Amino acid sequence: MYLDVLDLKHFYQEPLGAMARHLLTARIRELWSNTRGQTVLGTGYAAPFLRPFLGEAYRVILGMPEKQGVIRWPEGEPSRTFLINDKHLPLADASVDKALAVHSLEMSCAPNIMLRELWRVLVPEGRLLIVVPNRRGLWARFDTTPFGHGHPYSQGQLEHLLSECLYTPTNWAPSLFMPPLGWRAALKTATAWERVGARAWPVFSGVLMVEAQKQLYAPVGRAAKVRAARMVEAGKP
């Protein structure tokens, strides 16, 4: 179930949310350091993380789920937002170079369909970057932040889902190792938590961040047989 867009906006305006935005944006920019000449799509509530691409990418657009609600973004500029649902993106095939999904996959009631729709609009070998709550992390256990809502994932679950939807994971970047508390001491040491956690206990990150590449050909061999068996069980031809 999607959170209300105003609740999400409010979280990222608070000290804890502002720090989470800072840490996650840094990780996203490590993976996507150059988007010149590209079309970048955000889905879910990716607004706090798209601003660095404005003025760099050829086009930056933001699709907000109808069950979440939509706001004007960026503030003070012509709006780049539009309504979407899990089963349809009002975009042409192969029209997006990079897609960033935040507060999106874990909220969706049809994650497979959502991922395949993103696959459709990505260019050949386009990149999808997903940010989801880590099933093993603290942030998924506190419903005082948006990462404590929806369906958290393990790395194995994400790998399996991406493979089913014709993506190949290329980079993993776990993040948010600080405790999900707005205490001054926690905020002041957030950068240290991030640095130490990435080395000492990466499996317990607050969120999992995975970059995946669009795969143009379906798998063969055992993977193809498993997928075919599942389709038969689901009553699909």
Secondary structure by P-SEA (a helix, b strand, c coil): ccccaaaaaaaaacaaaaaaaaaaaaaaaaaccccccbbbbbccccccccccccccccbbbbbbbcccccccccccccccbbbbcccccccccccccbbbbcccccccccaaaaaaaaaaaccccbbbbbbbbbccccccccccccccccccccaaaaaaaaaaabbbbcbbbbcccccccccaaaaaaaaaaaaaaaccccccccbbbbbbcccccccccaaaaaaaaaaaaaccc
